[in-house]
Amino acid sequence: MTIGAVAASGRALTRAAIAPVPLGADVVVVELGPGTGAMTTAIEQRLAGRGRQLAIEVNARLARALSTRHPAVAVVQADAAQLGTVLTDRGIAHADVVVSGLPWAAFRPQQQAQLLDAMVTGLSPDGVFTTFAYVHSRWTPAARRFRRELEARFEEVLIGRTVWRNLPPAVVYYARRPTTAGRGAVRDQLRIRSARRRSWTSSSRLCPST
């Protein structure tokens, strides 16, 4: 329940989630919530010794195991919200790609916002953020809120095809080019969208279709 998954990500989901990582490129890739390392292994193979790879895991036991299995990866035991500090401590200005395995639908609104703010700040202007959501929970209030939060922070948010060969089936979110708006502006944008939806709902009630 704490990890937010019943099994490690399958190969099909892993391939979809790490697709934006350039093959053998000199880039900085950060993985949030790597867990048992299914995506860590795939990212390491894709980079093929180029660039820098960091994995931020809050669970001490998982972080130790991951560090042992992947000595070439900088495994950091920390909260994902500390992404900026983790990068700064290693002399890294920004990450080019952030791949997340965090259970977003399980987080409270404030946690979602805090984590996304940290992630957006840590990404380069043309950076890419990928994460996934299980199909069965995609329409929950928390999941819908997460989608709105993403759209408020990125110029482009796409959803890939359903990965049925995963337990449970999942979809991948691809968010590109974080906006330069400050956190206050993000909050204002979300409030405006919410007000527009309420206004539209009220208008629909006053003018029912015939």
Secondary structure, DSSP 8 states (H G I E B T S, - for coil): --S--SS---HHHHHHHTTTS-TT-S-EEEEES-TTSHHHHHHHHHHTT-SEEEEEES-HHHHHHHHHH-TTSEEEES-GGGHHHHHHHTT---EEEEEE---GGGS-HHHHHHHHHHHHHHEEEEEEEEEEEEGGGTTSHHHHHHHHHHHHHEEEEEE---B-SSSS-EEEEEEEEE----HHHHHHHHHHHHHHHHHHHHHHHHS---
